[in-house]
């Protein structure tokens, strides 16, 4: 009798043509969306193994451990895969309460109002304070 081939849980993800999958990140306490990033296979595997969010930086063309420069790492509480297996969701504890490089709680700080985007959430810490640039 043939034994079934064991596939990795990573093989169940539907990676796009660049080998990436979008990842939506949600705060464990509030349930609010914090950010969206991309993951490749190695990033998702590292995230599961390390228990902290690891993404693929398309601009840097390398793995990016959230908080490696800012200190605002994301401790992973759950990893989920959507019904089409083409989007990952992380439920995280956001260290320092800041997920966005602009110094805001989350990257979704703009709201459409009367046909224009309006910043509706405050900067909690300036990027200069976070990254020491300026």
C-alpha positions as CSV (number, residue, x, y, z in Angstrom):
1,X,0.0,0.0,0.0
2,X,1.3,3.5,-0.9
3,X,1.9,5.8,2.0
4,X,0.6,9.3,1.5
5,X,3.2,12.0,0.8
6,X,3.4,14.3,3.8
7,X,3.3,17.9,2.6
8,X,4.5,20.8,4.6
9,X,1.9,23.3,5.9
10,X,3.8,25.8,3.8
11,X,2.9,23.9,0.6
12,X,-0.8,24.7,1.3
13,X,-0.2,28.4,0.9
14,X,-1.0,29.8,-2.6
15,X,2.1,31.9,-3.3
16,X,1.8,34.5,-6.1
17,X,4.1,34.5,-9.1
18,X,6.8,36.3,-7.1
19,X,6.7,33.7,-4.4
20,X,4.9,36.0,-2.0
21,X,1.7,36.1,-0.1
22,X,0.0,39.2,1.4
23,X,-0.2,39.2,5.2
24,X,-2.7,41.2,7.2
25,X,-1.7,42.0,10.8
26,X,-4.2,42.4,13.6
27,X,-3.8,43.6,17.2
28,X,-4.5,40.8,19.7
29,X,-6.2,43.1,22.2
30,X,-8.3,45.5,20.0
31,X,-8.8,43.3,16.9
32,X,-7.9,46.4,14.8
33,X,-5.9,46.0,11.6
34,X,-2.4,47.3,12.2
35,X,-0.7,46.9,8.8
36,X,-0.3,44.8,5.7
37,X,3.0,43.3,4.6
38,X,4.4,40.6,2.3
39,X,5.8,37.2,3.2
40,X,7.8,34.7,1.3
41,X,8.1,31.1,2.3
42,X,11.2,31.7,4.5
43,X,9.5,34.7,6.2
44,X,6.4,32.7,7.1
45,X,8.5,29.7,8.3
46,X,10.7,32.0,10.4
47,X,7.6,33.7,11.9
48,X,6.2,30.4,13.0
49,X,9.5,29.2,14.4
50,X,10.5,32.4,16.1
51,X,7.1,33.6,17.4
52,X,7.8,37.1,16.1
53,X,6.7,38.7,12.8
54,X,9.2,38.3,9.9
55,X,8.3,39.8,6.5
56,X,9.8,40.0,3.1
57,X,10.9,43.6,2.3
58,X,10.3,44.1,-1.4
59,X,12.3,47.4,-1.3
60,X,15.3,46.0,0.6
61,X,14.9,42.6,-1.1
62,X,15.6,40.7,2.1
63,X,13.9,39.4,5.2
64,X,12.7,42.0,7.6
65,X,12.1,41.3,11.3
66,X,9.5,43.8,12.4
67,X,11.1,46.0,15.0
68,X,14.7,45.3,14.1
69,X,15.3,49.0,13.8
70,X,12.5,50.6,15.8
71,X,12.2,48.1,18.6
72,X,8.5,47.8,17.9
73,X,8.4,44.1,17.3
74,X,5.3,42.0,16.9
75,X,4.9,38.9,19.1
76,X,2.8,36.4,17.2
77,X,-0.2,34.9,19.0
78,X,-1.9,33.3,16.0
79,X,-1.2,32.6,12.3
80,X,-4.2,32.1,10.1
81,X,-4.7,31.3,6.4
82,X,-7.8,32.5,4.6
83,X,-10.3,30.3,2.7
84,X,-8.6,30.7,-0.6
85,X,-5.2,30.0,1.0
86,X,-3.8,33.2,-0.6
87,X,-3.7,35.5,2.3
88,X,-2.1,35.1,5.7
89,X,-3.3,36.9,8.9
90,X,-1.2,37.4,12.0
91,X,-2.7,38.2,15.3
92,X,0.0,39.9,17.3
93,X,1.0,41.7,20.4
94,X,2.4,45.0,19.1
95,X,5.4,46.0,21.4
96,X,5.3,49.7,22.2
97,X,1.9,50.2,20.6
98,X,3.3,51.5,17.3
99,X,3.2,49.4,14.1
100,X,3.6,52.2,11.5
101,X,7.0,53.7,10.5
102,X,5.2,57.1,10.7
103,X,5.0,56.6,14.5
104,X,1.3,55.8,14.6
105,X,-0.5,52.8,16.2
106,X,-1.3,51.4,12.8
107,X,-0.6,52.0,9.1
108,X,-4.3,52.5,8.3
109,X,-4.5,56.0,9.7
110,X,-6.1,57.7,6.7
111,X,-9.9,57.8,6.1
112,X,-11.7,58.8,3.0
113,X,-13.8,61.9,3.8
114,X,-15.6,63.9,1.1
115,X,-13.4,62.6,-1.7
116,X,-10.0,63.0,0.0
117,X,-7.8,61.1,2.4
118,X,-7.6,62.6,5.9
119,X,-5.2,61.6,8.6
120,X,-7.4,60.7,11.5
121,X,-5.0,59.1,14.0
122,X,-2.2,60.8,15.9
123,X,1.5,60.3,15.7
124,X,2.5,58.7,19.0
125,X,6.2,59.1,18.5
126,X,8.0,60.9,15.7
127,X,10.0,58.8,13.2
128,X,13.1,60.9,14.2
129,X,12.6,59.7,17.8
130,X,12.1,56.1,16.7
131,X,14.9,55.8,14.2
132,X,17.2,58.5,15.4
133,X,17.2,60.2,12.0
134,X,16.5,63.8,11.3
